[in-house]
Amino acid sequence: MDKNKKLNLLTEKAELLKVLAHPVRLCILNCLLTETCNVTGLVTQMEIPQSTVSQHLSKLRSAGIIKGHRNGLEVKYQVIDKEIIEVLDILLPKNFETIHYHENIN
């Protein structure tokens, strides 16, 4: 692999890590590892505003980490990036449960 390809790969991976580097996004991903879920389900599990969940889902979707599957009016999200699944397996303990945010974390 030439130097430019290596630098491009490192830049790409650094950008991916930036997307992961937020506790709400990590929590969303943790929820989605166990089951596909819609925005309402994530809001209920995490106890944070719908707008906050939607904002973070958008960043995860733009990065290609998650994908939404439409069923009528409902969109259920799932993690599609296999590397991210491996990273989360390393970062988060096996018995890690979804936490509830009672404060405003954006």
N, C-alpha and C positions, 0 to 999 in steps of 0.2 A: 504494500500500500504506500503510495507516495505521500509526501509531506502535506500537500493541500487536502488530500482525502482524509488524512488523519486529523488535521485541524478542523475540517468540516464535521467529522464525526464527533470530536470532542465538543465542539460548539453545540451541535445538535443534542448531545447528552446533557450538557450543562443547562440548556433551555428546558429540557424535560425535567431535570431536577428542580429548577425554579418553579415549575408548575406544581410539583409535589410539595414544595416547601411552604405549606400553609396547613395549620391544624384542621380547619374545616374541610379542606379537600382530602386530607388523609382520612378523616372520619367518614366522609362520603364514600371514598374508595373502600374503606373497611366494610361499610354497610353493603356495598355492591358486590363484594367478594362472596358474601354468603347467599345473596339472592338478587335477582333483578328487582328494581324498585322504581316507582314513579316519584315525581316531585313531592306529592302529598305524603307518601310514605316516608320519604327522607325528612320532611318537615316534622312529622309526628315523632320519628325516632330520635331526631337530634334536638327538637324543641327550639328551632331557630326560624326566623322569618322565611317565607317562601321566596322573597326576592333575593335573599342571601344564598339560598340553596341554588336557585336558578343561575345566579351570577357565577358561582363556582362550577356548576355543571357545564356552563358554557366554556369556561377555560379548559376544563378537562376534555370536553368534546373537541374543541379546537386543536388541542395537542394530540388528538388521536388516541387518547387513553381509554375513553368510554365511547359507547355508541348507544343511541336511542332507537328503540323499535316501536313504531306506532301501531296501536290497535284501536281503531276508531279515534276517539278524542284523547285517549290516554297514550303517553309515551313512557315506556319502561326502559331504564338504563342498565347497562352491564359493562364490566371492564373487559376490553378486548385486547389490550396490549399485554402479551405474555411476559415481556421483560418486567413490566410494572408489577405484575402479579408476583414474580420472583422477588423483586425488591421489597414489596410489602410483606412477603413471607419472612424476610430477614428482619425488617424494621419493627413489625408488630408482633407481640407475643401471641401464641396460638389461642389462648383463652381470653383475648382482648375483646371486650364487649363495647358496643356503641355507647358513647357518653352523651349526655344531654347538656347542651350549652344553654345556660340561663342568662348569660351576659351577651351583649351584642358584639360578636366577632365577625368582622367583615374581611 
